[in-house]
């Protein structure tokens, strides 16, 4: 009988995702005594957990590791009663209430949902990339940088993430070459200064990767100059790709209104097109992609969810 009662239980709020948005939502929902259930997905801490050092989150003047910050978020939410299930959502049904959330292991019924499923790295989609992923091609310098001690690596991209990870890789690599398709970096001024002052870092502007070469491991990269069309080959042991993210919103298609890039449309209160379903973080945010902004959105979504649940009484 206990199992049947457990199956019938209707949660007040289920949070999908455990990055800065989901963990912040969990904290605020827990403090509102909603006993939120967080379904974490693959990565506790989200993309932020893969960042070696976060220097722009308020309250940490010396910076803090991404994974460490995520763990602190989780501890704080748990202190107030948030619960965590390490599982992956496979299907949702927002067509009726209570909403139904299916994971690999079970189904959950809930009166409100906060989506915080984030985004995944964009791929170059060039020959050799897929075949050599895990054999020198990586999307996470924090995860894989150690394997490239005294080796030459390429970083693809020109935003904050690309430059941050390039700087981090200099702790291990002998040389880091940044390849960027435009004639100027998009990253913040401080990061650009650090890159230019780092003797281990070189950069090739107005260039794109056309092919990643190697059989059982990366050996070189074929690049093409955007304007001249001239191609050349760079010897490299690793390729780290940081060219943006795609929101993890496929399972919401047909259930929620998404924009043309696949991000969930929300109003200023984080409300989606379905009453009782809220969204936050990089599932929503195509513009800023900052830990502090995702955390703020998660807090807003939790406050709005609490008010929604009050209105049901």
C-alpha positions as CSV (number, residue, x, y, z in Angstrom):
1,X,0.0,0.0,0.0
2,X,2.9,2.4,0.7
3,X,4.1,2.1,-2.9
4,X,0.6,3.0,-4.2
5,X,0.3,6.0,-1.9
6,X,3.7,7.1,-3.1
7,X,2.6,6.7,-6.7
8,X,-0.5,8.8,-6.0
9,X,1.3,11.6,-4.3
10,X,1.0,15.0,-6.0
11,X,4.0,17.3,-5.5
12,X,3.5,21.0,-5.0
13,X,6.3,21.9,-7.3
14,X,8.8,19.9,-9.4
15,X,11.9,21.6,-10.6
16,X,13.5,20.3,-13.8
17,X,17.3,20.8,-13.8
18,X,19.9,21.6,-11.2
19,X,22.0,24.4,-12.6
20,X,22.1,27.9,-11.0
21,X,18.5,28.5,-12.1
22,X,17.1,25.2,-10.8
23,X,19.1,25.3,-7.5
24,X,18.1,28.9,-6.8
25,X,14.4,28.0,-7.5
26,X,14.8,25.1,-5.1
27,X,16.1,27.3,-2.4
28,X,13.3,29.9,-2.8
29,X,10.6,27.2,-3.1
30,X,12.0,25.3,0.0
31,X,12.0,28.5,2.0
32,X,8.4,29.0,1.1
33,X,7.7,25.5,2.6
34,X,6.7,24.0,-0.8
35,X,9.0,21.0,-0.3
36,X,10.2,21.2,-3.9
37,X,11.4,18.1,-5.7
38,X,14.4,18.7,-8.0
39,X,15.0,16.3,-10.9
40,X,18.7,17.0,-11.5
41,X,19.3,15.7,-15.0
42,X,22.9,14.8,-16.0
43,X,24.9,17.5,-14.3
44,X,24.5,18.9,-10.8
45,X,25.4,22.6,-11.1
46,X,24.6,22.6,-14.8
47,X,27.1,24.2,-17.3
48,X,28.5,26.3,-14.5
49,X,29.8,23.2,-12.8
50,X,32.1,22.7,-15.8
51,X,33.7,26.1,-15.3
52,X,37.0,26.0,-13.5
53,X,36.7,29.4,-11.8
54,X,33.7,31.8,-11.5
55,X,35.0,35.2,-10.7
56,X,31.9,37.3,-11.3
57,X,29.4,35.7,-8.8
58,X,28.7,38.2,-6.0
59,X,30.1,37.3,-2.6
60,X,33.2,35.5,-3.7
61,X,35.9,38.1,-4.1
62,X,38.6,35.5,-4.8
63,X,36.4,33.5,-7.2
64,X,35.0,30.0,-6.7
65,X,35.0,26.8,-8.6
66,X,31.9,26.1,-10.6
67,X,31.3,22.6,-9.2
68,X,31.9,24.0,-5.6
69,X,29.4,26.8,-6.1
70,X,26.8,24.3,-7.3
71,X,27.4,22.1,-4.3
72,X,26.9,25.1,-2.0
73,X,23.6,26.0,-3.7
74,X,22.4,22.4,-3.2
75,X,23.4,22.3,0.5
76,X,21.6,25.6,1.1
77,X,18.4,24.4,-0.7
78,X,18.5,21.0,1.2
79,X,18.8,22.8,4.5
80,X,15.3,24.2,3.9
81,X,13.8,21.0,2.7
82,X,14.5,20.7,-1.0
83,X,14.7,17.1,-2.2
84,X,16.9,15.8,-5.1
85,X,16.4,13.0,-7.5
86,X,19.3,12.1,-9.8
87,X,17.3,11.2,-12.8
88,X,16.6,12.4,-16.3
89,X,13.2,13.6,-17.6
90,X,12.1,11.8,-20.7
91,X,8.6,13.2,-21.2
92,X,6.2,15.8,-19.9
93,X,2.5,16.3,-20.1
94,X,1.3,19.9,-19.5
95,X,-2.1,19.4,-21.2
96,X,-3.9,18.6,-17.9
97,X,-3.4,19.1,-14.2
98,X,-1.8,17.8,-12.2
99,X,1.1,17.9,-14.6
100,X,2.8,14.6,-15.4
101,X,6.6,14.3,-15.5
102,X,8.2,11.0,-16.7
103,X,11.8,10.1,-16.0
104,X,13.8,6.9,-16.7
105,X,12.7,5.6,-13.3
106,X,9.2,6.7,-12.6
107,X,6.4,9.2,-13.0
108,X,5.7,12.3,-10.9
109,X,2.5,14.3,-10.6
110,X,2.7,18.0,-9.6
111,X,0.6,21.1,-9.3
112,X,3.4,23.4,-10.6
113,X,6.6,23.0,-12.7
114,X,9.7,25.1,-12.9
115,X,11.8,24.4,-16.0
116,X,15.5,25.0,-15.6
117,X,17.0,22.4,-18.0
118,X,19.6,24.8,-19.4
119,X,21.5,24.4,-22.7
120,X,24.1,22.2,-24.3
121,X,27.2,23.1,-26.3
122,X,26.8,23.8,-30.0
123,X,28.9,21.6,-32.3
124,X,30.9,22.7,-35.3
125,X,29.5,19.8,-37.4
126,X,32.8,19.4,-39.3
127,X,34.4,16.2,-40.5
128,X,36.3,14.5,-37.6
129,X,34.5,16.2,-34.8
130,X,32.1,13.5,-33.9
131,X,34.6,10.7,-34.5
132,X,37.3,12.3,-32.4
133,X,35.1,13.4,-29.5
134,X,36.7,12.0,-26.4
135,X,39.9,11.5,-28.4
136,X,41.0,15.0,-28.3
137,X,37.8,16.9,-29.1
138,X,36.2,18.3,-26.0
139,X,33.6,20.9,-24.9
140,X,34.9,21.2,-21.4
141,X,38.4,22.4,-20.5
142,X,37.8,21.8,-16.8
143,X,37.0,18.2,-17.5
144,X,39.7,17.4,-19.9
145,X,42.5,20.0,-19.7
146,X,44.6,17.8,-17.5
147,X,45.1,15.3,-20.3
148,X,46.9,17.9,-22.4
149,X,50.0,18.6,-20.3
150,X,52.7,20.2,-22.4
151,X,50.7,19.6,-25.6
152,X,49.3,22.0,-28.2
153,X,45.6,22.7,-28.2
154,X,43.1,24.7,-30.2
155,X,40.2,26.7,-28.7
156,X,37.4,27.6,-31.1
157,X,35.3,30.6,-30.2
158,X,35.5,34.3,-29.2
159,X,33.1,34.8,-26.3
160,X,33.6,34.8,-22.6
161,X,33.6,31.0,-22.3
162,X,36.1,30.5,-25.1
163,X,38.6,33.0,-23.6
164,X,38.1,31.8,-20.0
165,X,38.7,28.2,-21.0
166,X,41.7,29.2,-23.1
167,X,43.3,30.9,-20.1
168,X,42.5,27.8,-17.9
169,X,44.1,25.5,-20.5
170,X,47.4,27.4,-20.2
171,X,47.9,25.7,-16.8
172,X,48.5,22.4,-18.7
173,X,49.1,23.0,-22.4
174,X,52.4,24.2,-23.9
175,X,50.5,26.4,-26.4
176,X,46.9,27.4,-26.9
177,X,45.7,28.7,-30.2
178,X,42.3,30.5,-30.3
179,X,40.5,30.4,-33.6
180,X,37.7,32.9,-34.1
181,X,35.6,33.6,-37.2
182,X,35.3,37.4,-36.6
183,X,38.0,40.1,-36.5
184,X,37.3,40.9,-32.9
185,X,36.6,38.9,-29.8
186,X,33.1,39.2,-28.2
187,X,34.4,38.5,-24.7
188,X,34.7,41.1,-21.9
189,X,37.6,43.5,-21.8
190,X,39.4,42.0,-18.8
191,X,39.4,38.5,-20.5
192,X,40.7,40.0,-23.7
193,X,43.5,41.7,-21.9
194,X,44.5,38.5,-20.1
195,X,44.5,36.6,-23.3
196,X,46.7,39.1,-25.1
197,X,49.1,39.2,-22.1
198,X,49.5,35.4,-21.8
199,X,52.6,34.2,-23.5
200,X,51.2,30.7,-24.1
201,X,48.2,32.0,-26.1
202,X,48.1,32.8,-29.8
203,X,45.1,33.6,-31.8
204,X,43.9,33.4,-35.5
205,X,41.1,35.8,-36.3
206,X,38.7,35.6,-39.2
207,X,39.3,31.9,-39.4
208,X,37.1,28.8,-39.2
209,X,37.7,25.1,-38.6
210,X,36.9,23.1,-41.7
211,X,38.1,19.7,-40.5
212,X,39.6,17.9,-37.5
213,X,42.2,15.4,-38.5
214,X,43.3,12.2,-36.9
215,X,42.4,8.5,-36.7
216,X,42.5,7.4,-33.1
217,X,43.3,10.8,-31.7
218,X,43.5,14.4,-32.9
219,X,46.6,15.3,-34.8
220,X,45.8,18.5,-36.6
221,X,43.1,21.0,-37.6
222,X,42.4,22.3,-41.1
223,X,41.4,26.0,-41.0
224,X,40.2,28.4,-43.6
225,X,40.5,32.2,-43.7
226,X,37.0,33.7,-43.9
227,X,37.9,36.4,-46.5
228,X,40.7,34.9,-48.6
229,X,39.4,31.3,-48.5
230,X,43.0,30.1,-48.0
231,X,43.3,26.9,-46.1
232,X,46.1,25.8,-43.8
233,X,46.8,23.0,-41.3
234,X,47.7,23.5,-37.6
235,X,49.3,20.7,-35.6
236,X,47.2,20.1,-32.4
237,X,46.7,17.4,-29.9
238,X,43.3,18.7,-28.7
239,X,40.4,20.9,-29.9
240,X,38.1,22.6,-27.4
241,X,34.9,24.0,-28.8
242,X,33.1,27.0,-27.2
243,X,30.8,28.5,-29.9
244,X,27.5,28.8,-28.0
245,X,24.7,26.6,-26.6
246,X,21.4,25.1,-27.8
247,X,18.6,25.1,-25.2
248,X,17.5,21.7,-24.0
249,X,13.8,22.3,-24.8
250,X,13.0,19.5,-27.3
251,X,10.6,17.7,-24.9
252,X,8.5,20.9,-24.5
253,X,7.8,21.3,-28.2
254,X,4.1,21.3,-28.9
255,X,3.4,21.9,-25.2
256,X,4.9,25.3,-24.6
257,X,5.4,28.3,-26.9
258,X,9.1,28.5,-27.9
259,X,10.8,31.3,-29.9
260,X,12.5,30.7,-33.3
261,X,15.8,29.7,-31.6
262,X,14.1,27.1,-29.4
263,X,14.1,29.1,-26.2
264,X,11.0,29.0,-24.0
265,X,9.0,32.2,-24.1
266,X,8.2,33.7,-20.7
267,X,6.8,36.9,-19.4
268,X,8.4,39.1,-16.7
269,X,7.2,36.7,-14.0
270,X,8.8,33.7,-15.6
271,X,5.3,32.4,-16.7
272,X,5.2,30.2,-19.8
273,X,2.3,29.8,-22.1
274,X,0.8,27.2,-19.7
275,X,-0.6,28.3,-16.3
276,X,1.4,26.6,-13.6
277,X,4.5,26.0,-15.7
278,X,7.4,28.4,-15.2
279,X,10.8,28.6,-16.8
280,X,14.2,30.1,-16.0
281,X,17.9,30.1,-16.8
282,X,19.4,29.2,-20.1
283,X,16.2,27.3,-21.2
284,X,14.9,30.9,-21.5
285,X,17.9,33.2,-21.7
286,X,19.6,33.4,-25.1
287,X,21.2,36.8,-24.3
288,X,23.2,36.9,-21.1
289,X,24.1,33.4,-20.0
290,X,25.5,34.4,-16.6
291,X,25.3,32.4,-13.3
292,X,23.9,35.4,-11.4
293,X,21.2,36.1,-14.0
294,X,20.2,32.4,-14.1
295,X,20.0,32.3,-10.3
296,X,17.9,35.4,-10.3
297,X,15.5,34.0,-12.9
298,X,15.2,30.8,-10.8
299,X,14.3,32.8,-7.7
300,X,11.7,34.8,-9.7
301,X,10.2,31.5,-11.1
302,X,9.9,30.1,-7.6
303,X,8.3,33.2,-6.2
304,X,5.8,33.2,-9.1
305,X,5.1,29.5,-8.6
306,X,4.4,30.0,-4.9
307,X,1.9,32.8,-5.7
308,X,0.3,30.5,-8.3
309,X,-0.1,27.7,-5.8
310,X,-1.6,30.2,-3.3
311,X,-4.2,31.2,-5.9
312,X,-5.3,27.6,-6.2
313,X,-6.3,27.4,-2.5
